[in-house]
């Protein structure tokens, strides 16, 4: 599971850097400054959780069961939170109206918060110091 978490963290990081560069250099002439700022928020949270995966995959302070729960909460949370922000920020460039699915953004945020709570509980329950 640790390898899977580390790979996912690496992939989230790679995609975050690519999307951040795309926002800075490719989207600047296509969408307004507020949309760029929103897009960058999605990138920032994706990168935060890439780092979370790299830390989580390299630690023994959280049990395997908790790691699995955190893994799925973060994957779905990033897709819902960052993914919907990417869609909403670039909505005018697409034929799909991402405003119709905007309600998944806070659900994604909640899943990301829950992942951090599960990790905190897992660390607290660990008897090792």
C-alpha positions as CSV (number, residue, x, y, z in Angstrom):
1,X,0.0,0.0,0.0
2,X,2.9,2.4,0.8
3,X,4.2,2.1,-2.8
4,X,0.7,2.7,-4.2
5,X,0.4,5.9,-2.0
6,X,3.9,7.1,-3.0
7,X,3.1,6.5,-6.7
8,X,-0.2,8.4,-6.4
9,X,1.5,11.2,-4.6
10,X,4.1,11.4,-7.4
11,X,1.4,11.4,-10.1
12,X,-0.6,14.1,-8.3
13,X,2.5,16.2,-8.0
14,X,3.5,15.8,-11.6
15,X,0.0,16.7,-12.8
16,X,-0.2,19.6,-10.3
17,X,3.0,21.1,-11.7
18,X,1.8,20.6,-15.3
19,X,-1.6,22.2,-14.5
20,X,0.1,25.0,-12.7
21,X,2.3,25.8,-15.6
22,X,-0.6,25.5,-18.0
23,X,-2.6,28.0,-15.8
24,X,0.4,30.4,-15.8
25,X,1.3,30.2,-19.4
26,X,-1.5,28.7,-21.4
27,X,-4.7,29.9,-19.9
28,X,-3.8,33.5,-19.2
29,X,-5.1,34.7,-22.6
30,X,-8.1,32.5,-22.5
31,X,-9.8,33.1,-19.2
32,X,-9.9,36.1,-16.8
33,X,-7.7,36.7,-13.8
34,X,-10.3,35.5,-11.3
35,X,-10.7,32.2,-13.1
36,X,-6.9,31.8,-13.2
37,X,-6.8,32.5,-9.4
38,X,-9.5,29.9,-8.9
39,X,-7.7,27.3,-11.1
40,X,-4.5,27.9,-9.1
41,X,-6.4,27.2,-5.9
42,X,-7.3,23.8,-7.3
43,X,-3.6,23.2,-8.2
44,X,-2.5,24.3,-4.7
45,X,-4.8,21.8,-3.0
46,X,-3.8,19.1,-5.3
47,X,-0.1,19.7,-4.6
48,X,-0.8,19.8,-0.8
49,X,-2.3,16.3,-1.0
50,X,0.5,15.0,-3.2
51,X,2.9,15.9,-0.4
52,X,0.5,14.3,2.1
53,X,0.7,11.1,0.1
54,X,4.5,11.2,0.0
55,X,4.6,11.7,3.8
56,X,1.9,9.1,4.5
57,X,3.6,6.5,2.3
58,X,6.9,7.0,4.1
59,X,5.6,6.7,7.6
60,X,4.8,3.8,9.9
61,X,2.9,6.0,12.4
62,X,-0.4,5.3,10.6
63,X,-1.8,1.8,10.3
64,X,-2.5,0.2,6.9
65,X,-6.3,0.3,7.4
66,X,-6.2,4.0,8.1
67,X,-3.8,4.6,5.1
68,X,-6.3,2.9,2.8
69,X,-9.1,5.1,4.1
70,X,-7.0,8.2,3.7
71,X,-5.9,7.1,0.2
72,X,-9.5,6.8,-1.1
73,X,-10.7,9.9,0.7
74,X,-7.9,12.0,-0.9
75,X,-8.2,10.6,-4.4
76,X,-12.0,11.2,-4.5
77,X,-11.6,14.5,-2.6
78,X,-9.0,15.8,-5.1
79,X,-11.0,14.7,-8.1
80,X,-14.2,16.4,-6.7
81,X,-12.5,19.5,-5.2
82,X,-9.7,20.3,-7.6
83,X,-11.3,18.7,-10.6
84,X,-14.5,20.7,-10.3
85,X,-12.5,23.9,-9.7
86,X,-10.6,23.2,-12.9
87,X,-13.8,22.7,-14.8
88,X,-15.5,25.8,-13.2
89,X,-12.5,28.0,-13.9
90,X,-12.4,26.9,-17.6
91,X,-16.2,26.7,-18.0
92,X,-16.3,29.2,-20.8
93,X,-13.9,27.1,-22.9
94,X,-16.0,23.9,-22.7
95,X,-19.4,22.9,-24.1
96,X,-20.1,21.2,-20.8
97,X,-21.6,23.5,-18.1
98,X,-19.5,22.7,-15.1
99,X,-21.8,25.0,-13.0
100,X,-24.3,22.1,-13.0
101,X,-21.9,20.0,-10.9
102,X,-20.5,22.8,-8.7
103,X,-22.0,21.2,-5.6
104,X,-19.3,18.5,-5.7
105,X,-16.6,21.1,-4.8
106,X,-17.5,21.3,-1.1
107,X,-18.1,17.5,-1.0
108,X,-14.5,17.1,-2.2
109,X,-13.3,19.6,0.4
110,X,-15.1,17.7,3.1
111,X,-13.5,14.4,2.0
112,X,-10.1,16.0,2.1
113,X,-10.8,17.3,5.7
114,X,-11.9,13.8,6.7
115,X,-8.7,12.3,5.3
116,X,-6.7,14.6,7.6
117,X,-8.9,13.7,10.5
118,X,-8.5,10.0,9.9
119,X,-4.7,10.5,9.8
120,X,-4.8,12.5,13.1
121,X,-6.8,9.8,14.8
122,X,-4.4,7.1,13.3
123,X,-1.4,9.0,14.7
124,X,-3.0,9.5,18.1
125,X,-4.0,5.8,18.4
126,X,-0.5,4.7,17.5
127,X,1.2,3.6,20.8
128,X,4.8,4.2,19.5
129,X,6.4,7.5,20.4
